């Protein structure tokens, strides 16, 4: 069953129930009004006949003959008059006796002054009537054929009206549901036109404030993320294939050359050293690519913990110096040691942050003549700030703009070995930790990286 049909049936059902309840209320209110008016007429006729009889203006025989003569034409009221001690004074039709009064009824009337009751299809009333200081009991009963016929006609009209109204209601709900779902059909049509080759298309947003507009915006945001992912994937695959092809080609050429003819032991040794160097270069490249893949995880998939940045930077320095003993890395605090450790403690992944800071520090050391990096730690407001600077060759404006682009080597690539992964990886890791990274550099005057991370 389609949503359009479901909406039509649900709206029609709910409205039909409310419609039916209103009609039932109309019927019962009308019946109550009819009954009240009829009982009022009964009371008037009962009092009128009681007055006529007790005043001796009309004798009992005449009153009975009027009732019998009119009974075949109209539903005449049957009236009975009793004394307070239950002695019958007058009755319109003793043989018929619709009400069949008893002592309990008489006592009830004397106690309440007036009661109403029904006997089959007849409605009746009993009243205590005072005439010239004496209490009498007067009962009256009749069948309201006119009112009942009107009620039957009203019931027929309400049923017909309900059927017609329900039909019109169903048609109206159908067209309303259809018109309401038209934007969804447009969204589905546009969504079906979007393919992997046409992922740049976006859904139209007619009204940003309604639910369908929010749905279209959310879907467009999803497409935006998918497009970025596909673009990054294509770029990543292309660059990786290019970067891996170079050391593999060099390694293959070196091995082919060494096998092509007899060579001396020294030549074989040089060939093996060159092959080993190419293999190590590939290892570093693969390690960088794996770390880059880890940085692409969602934050909720990465284990986060409280980390003191001063301790992390000291560990990173030790790791760098083990691989490059000739590097010089100085770590200092711009401010006095914080009494509150939280000012230099961040919530993050120690493995990824160590990689990020190691890459930035190594970049300082590689591009400075004395292989030195100055690391400064400070804090301000909600941020812990780490500055890593050198007095090296600096960067051009082009290098600064493309520094965090994957596989970008820069204008000085011939001077320093690398693959163009480290800076992009560091930027991705810092962003993953809701931090900011900036670079300040001028050619011939060195480079400074500024990393800001929110402390706990």
C-alpha positions in Angstrom: 0.0 0.0 0.0 1.4 3.4 -1.0 1.9 6.3 1.4 -0.7 8.2 -0.6 -3.3 5.5 0.0 -2.4 5.2 3.6 -2.7 9.0 4.2 -6.0 9.0 2.4 -7.5 6.2 4.4 -6.1 7.5 7.7 -7.3 11.1 7.2 -10.7 9.9 6.0 -11.1 7.5 8.9 -10.2 10.1 11.5 -12.4 12.8 10.0 -15.2 10.2 9.5 -15.1 9.3 13.1 -15.3 12.9 14.2 -18.1 13.5 11.6 -20.0 10.5 12.9 -19.7 11.5 16.6 -21.1 15.0 15.7 -24.1 13.4 13.9 -24.8 11.1 16.8 -24.6 14.1 19.2 -27.0 16.0 16.9 -29.5 13.1 16.9 -29.5 12.6 20.7 -29.6 16.4 21.3 -32.6 16.6 18.9 -34.3 13.6 20.7 -33.7 15.2 24.1 -35.2 18.5 22.8 -38.2 16.6 21.4 -38.8 14.7 24.7 -38.5 17.9 26.8 -41.1 19.7 24.5 -43.4 16.7 24.6 -43.3 16.4 28.4 -44.0 20.1 28.7 -47.2 19.6 26.5 -48.2 16.6 28.7 -47.9 18.7 31.8 -50.0 21.4 30.3 -52.8 19.0 29.2 -52.7 17.1 32.5 -53.2 20.4 34.4 -55.9 21.6 32.0 -57.9 18.4 32.3 -57.5 18.4 36.1 -58.8 22.0 36.3 -61.7 21.2 34.1 -62.7 18.2 36.1 -62.1 19.7 39.6 -63.9 22.9 38.7 -66.9 20.7 37.5 -66.8 22.6 34.2 -66.8 19.4 32.2 -68.1 16.1 33.5 -66.1 12.9 33.3 -68.3 11.2 30.7 -67.9 14.1 28.3 -64.1 14.1 28.7 -63.9 10.3 28.1 -66.1 10.6 25.0 -63.8 13.2 23.5 -60.8 11.0 24.1 -62.5 7.9 22.5 -63.8 9.9 19.5 -60.4 11.4 18.7 -58.3 8.3 19.4 -58.5 7.0 15.8 -57.3 10.4 14.5 -54.8 11.8 17.0 -52.8 10.4 19.9 -54.8 12.0 22.7 -53.2 12.3 26.1 -54.5 9.8 28.7 -55.0 11.5 32.1 -55.8 10.1 35.5 -56.5 12.0 38.7 -56.1 10.6 42.2 -56.4 11.9 45.7 -53.2 11.9 47.8 -54.3 8.7 49.5 -54.5 6.9 46.1 -58.3 7.1 45.4 -59.1 7.3 41.7 -61.2 10.4 40.9 -61.0 10.4 37.1 -59.5 8.3 34.4 -59.7 8.8 30.6 -59.5 5.1 29.8 -59.7 2.7 32.8 -59.9 -0.3 30.5 -56.8 0.6 28.6 -54.9 2.1 31.6 -51.5 2.8 30.0 -49.7 4.0 33.1 -51.0 1.4 35.7 -50.3 3.5 38.7 -49.5 1.9 42.1 -48.9 3.0 45.6 -45.1 3.3 45.1 -45.6 5.7 42.1 -48.0 7.8 44.2 -45.6 8.0 47.1 -42.8 8.9 44.7 -44.8 11.7 43.2 -45.8 13.1 46.6 -42.1 13.0 47.6 -40.6 14.6 44.4 -43.6 16.7 43.3 -43.0 15.6 39.7 -41.6 12.5 37.9 -41.2 11.4 34.3 -41.4 7.8 33.1 -42.0 5.7 30.0 -44.2 2.7 29.4 -43.2 0.9 26.1 -43.5 3.5 23.4 -45.5 5.8 25.6 -44.0 8.7 27.6 -45.6 9.8 30.8 -45.5 12.4 33.6 -46.8 12.4 37.2 -47.3 15.6 39.2 -48.6 16.7 42.6 -51.3 19.3 41.8 -52.7 21.6 44.5 -56.2 22.7 43.9 -57.9 25.0 46.5 -55.6 23.8 49.2 -55.9 20.1 48.5 -53.2 18.0 47.0 -54.1 15.7 44.1 -52.0 13.3 42.0 -52.3 13.7 38.2 -50.7 11.4 35.7 -50.6 11.8 31.9 -49.2 9.6 29.2 -49.2 9.6 25.4 -47.2 8.5 22.3 -45.4 11.3 20.5 -46.0 10.0 17.0 -45.2 13.4 15.4 -41.9 13.8 17.2 -40.9 10.2 16.7 -41.6 10.4 13.0 -39.5 13.6 12.8 -36.7 11.7 14.6 -36.9 8.9 12.1 -36.7 11.3 9.2 -33.8 13.1 10.9 -32.0 9.7 11.3 -32.5 9.0 7.6 -31.2 12.4 6.6 -28.1 12.1 8.8 -27.3 8.6 7.3 -27.6 10.0 3.8 -25.5 13.0 4.7 -22.9 10.8 6.3 -22.5 8.6 3.2 -22.3 11.6 0.9 -19.9 13.4 3.3 -17.7 10.4 3.6 -17.5 10.0 -0.2 -16.6 13.7 -0.7 -14.2 13.5 2.3 -12.4 10.5 0.7 -12.0 12.3 -2.6 -10.8 15.4 -1.0 -8.3 13.5 1.2 -7.0 11.6 -1.9 -6.3 14.8 -3.8 -4.8 16.5 -0.7 -2.5 13.5 -0.1 -1.6 13.5 -3.8 -0.7 17.2 -3.9 1.2 16.9 -0.6 3.3 14.0 -1.9 4.1 15.7 -5.2 7.4 17.2 -3.9 8.4 13.7 -2.8 7.8 12.4 -6.3 10.0 15.2 -7.6 12.7 14.3 -5.1 12.5 10.6 -6.1 12.7 11.6 -9.8 15.7 13.8 -9.2 17.4 11.2 -7.0 17.0 8.5 -9.6 18.8 10.7 -12.1 21.8 11.0 -9.9 24.5 8.4 -10.7 28.1 7.8 -9.8 29.0 9.8 -13.0 26.5 12.6 -12.2 27.0 12.8 -8.5 27.5 16.6 -8.8 23.8 17.0 -9.2 21.7 18.2 -6.2 18.0 17.9 -5.3 15.9 21.1 -5.6 14.9 22.7 -2.3 11.6 24.5 -2.6 11.1 25.5 1.0 14.0 25.2 3.5 11.6 25.5 6.5 9.3 22.5 5.8 10.1 18.8 6.4 10.6 18.0 2.7 13.0 20.9 2.4 15.0 19.6 5.4 15.0 16.1 3.8 16.3 17.5 0.5 19.0 19.5 2.3 20.1 16.5 4.3 20.2 14.4 1.1 22.3 17.1 -0.6 24.7 17.2 2.3 25.0 13.4 2.0 25.7 13.8 -1.7 28.3 16.5 -0.9 30.1 14.1 1.4 29.9 11.2 -1.0 31.2 13.4 -3.8 34.1 14.5 -1.7 34.8 10.9 -0.8 34.7 9.7 -4.4 36.9 12.6 -5.5 39.4 11.9 -2.7 39.3 8.2 -3.6 40.0 8.8 -7.2 42.8 11.2 -6.4 44.1 8.9 -3.8 44.2 5.8 -6.1 45.7 7.8 -9.0 48.4 9.3 -6.7 49.1 6.1 -4.9 49.5 4.2 -8.2 51.9 6.9 -9.4 53.9 7.0 -6.2 54.3 3.3 -5.9 55.2 2.9 -9.5 58.3 5.0 -9.2 60.2 3.0 -6.5 58.9 -0.3 -7.9 60.3 0.7 -11.4 63.6 1.8 -9.8 63.8 -1.5 -7.8 63.0 -3.6 -10.9 65.5 -1.7 -13.1 68.2 -2.1 -10.5 67.7 -5.8 -10.2 67.4 -6.3 -13.9 70.7 -4.5 -14.4 72.5 -6.5 -11.8 71.4 -9.8 -13.5 72.1 -8.7 -17.0 75.8 -9.4 -16.9 78.5 -10.6 -14.6 79.5 -8.0 -12.1 82.0 -7.6 -9.4 81.2 -8.1 -5.7 81.3 -4.4 -5.1 78.9 -3.7 -8.0 76.5 -6.4 -6.6 76.8 -4.8 -3.2 76.0 -1.4 -4.6 73.0 -2.8 -6.5 71.7 -4.5 -3.3 72.1 -1.3 -1.3 70.2 0.6 -4.0 67.5 -2.0 -4.0 67.3 -1.9 -0.2 67.0 1.8 -0.3 64.1 1.6 -2.8 62.4 -1.1 -0.6 62.7 1.1 2.5 61.3 4.0 0.6 58.3 1.9 -0.4 57.9 0.8 3.3 57.8 4.4 4.4 55.3 5.2 1.7 53.1 2.3 2.6 53.3 3.2 6.3 52.2 6.7 5.5 49.3 5.5 3.4 48.1 3.2 6.2 48.3 6.0 8.7 46.4 8.2 6.3 43.7 5.5 6.1 43.4 5.4 9.9 43.0 9.2 10.0 40.0 8.8 7.7 38.1 6.9 10.4 35.1 8.5 12.0 35.9 9.9 15.4 33.5 7.5 17.2 35.6 4.6 15.7 38.8 5.9 17.3 39.7 5.4 20.9 40.0 8.7 22.7 41.6 9.4 26.1 43.0 12.3 28.1 46.6 13.1 26.9 49.1 15.5 28.3 50.7 17.2 25.3 54.0 17.9 27.0 54.5 14.2 27.7 53.4 13.3 24.2 55.9 15.8 22.6 58.7 14.4 24.7 57.9 10.8 23.5 57.7 12.1 19.9 61.1 13.7 20.3 62.6 10.5 21.5 61.2 8.5 18.6 62.5 11.0 16.1 66.0 11.1 17.7 66.2 7.3 17.6 65.8 7.4 13.8 67.7 10.7 13.3 70.3 11.2 16.0 71.7 14.3 14.3 68.4 16.2 14.7 68.0 18.8 17.5 64.6 19.3 19.1 64.1 21.8 21.9 60.9 21.8 23.9 60.0 24.7 26.2 57.0 26.3 27.9 56.2 29.9 27.0 54.4 30.3 30.4 55.2 29.0 33.8 54.1 25.4 34.5 50.4 25.3 34.8 49.0 24.4 38.2 46.0 22.9 36.5 47.1 20.0 34.3 43.9 20.2 32.3 45.3 23.3 30.5 47.8 21.2 28.6 45.6 18.0 28.5 43.6 17.2 25.4 41.1 14.4 24.6 42.5 12.5 21.7 44.2 9.4 20.2 47.8 9.2 21.4 49.0 7.2 18.3 47.5 9.6 15.7 48.6 12.8 17.6 52.1 11.4 17.9 52.2 10.9 14.2 50.9 14.4 13.5 53.4 16.2 15.8 56.3 14.0 14.6 55.6 14.9 11.0 55.6 18.6 11.8 58.7 18.5 13.9 60.6 16.4 11.3 59.5 18.9 8.6 61.3 21.6 10.6 64.4 19.5 11.0 64.6 18.4 7.4 64.3 21.9 5.9 66.7 23.7 8.3 70.5 23.8 7.8 71.2 22.8 11.5 68.3 20.2 11.6 66.7 22.0 14.5 63.1 22.4 15.6 62.0 24.7 18.4 58.8 23.4 20.1 56.9 25.8 22.3 53.8 24.9 24.5 51.3 27.5 25.8 47.7 27.7 26.6 45.0 30.4 26.2 41.3 30.3 27.0 40.0 26.9 25.8 43.0 26.0 23.7 46.3 24.4 24.2 48.8 25.9 21.6 51.9 24.2 20.2 54.3 26.1 18.0 57.0 24.3 16.0 59.5 26.6 14.2 62.8 26.4 12.4 65.3 28.8 10.8 65.4 27.0 7.5 64.7 27.8 3.9 61.1 28.7 4.3 58.3 28.3 1.8 56.9 30.2 -1.2 53.3 31.3 -1.3 52.5 28.4 -3.6 54.0 25.9 -1.2 52.0 27.4 1.7 48.7 27.1 -0.3 49.3 23.5 -1.3 51.1 22.3 1.8 48.3 20.2 3.1 47.5 18.7 -0.3 48.1 14.9 -0.5 51.3 14.0 -2.3 52.3 17.6 -2.9 56.1 17.9 -2.6 56.8 21.6 -3.1 59.4 23.5 -4.9 62.2 22.1 -2.7 61.4 18.4 -3.4 64.8 17.8 -4.9 66.6 18.7 -1.7 64.7 16.5 0.8 63.4 13.0 0.4 59.7 12.4 1.0 56.3 11.4 -0.5 54.1 14.4 0.2 51.9 12.5 2.8 53.1 13.8 6.1 51.6 17.3 6.0 48.3 16.1 4.6 48.2 13.4 7.3 49.0 15.9 10.1 46.3 18.3 8.9 43.7 15.5 8.8 44.6 14.3 12.3 44.4 17.7 13.8 41.0 18.3 12.2 39.8 15.0 13.5 40.6 16.2 17.0 38.6 19.5 16.4 41.8 21.5 16.3 43.3 24.1 13.9 46.7 24.1 12.2 48.3 27.1 10.5 51.6 27.7 8.8 53.6 30.9 8.9 56.6 31.0 6.6 58.8 33.2 4.5 61.5 32.2 2.1 64.9 32.3 3.7 63.5 33.1 7.2 62.1 29.7 8.3 58.8 28.1 9.0 56.4 28.0 12.0 53.6 25.6 12.5 50.9 26.6 15.0 48.6 23.9 16.3 45.6 24.7 18.5 43.7 21.9 20.3 40.8 22.2 22.8 42.0 21.2 26.3 39.7 19.4 28.7 
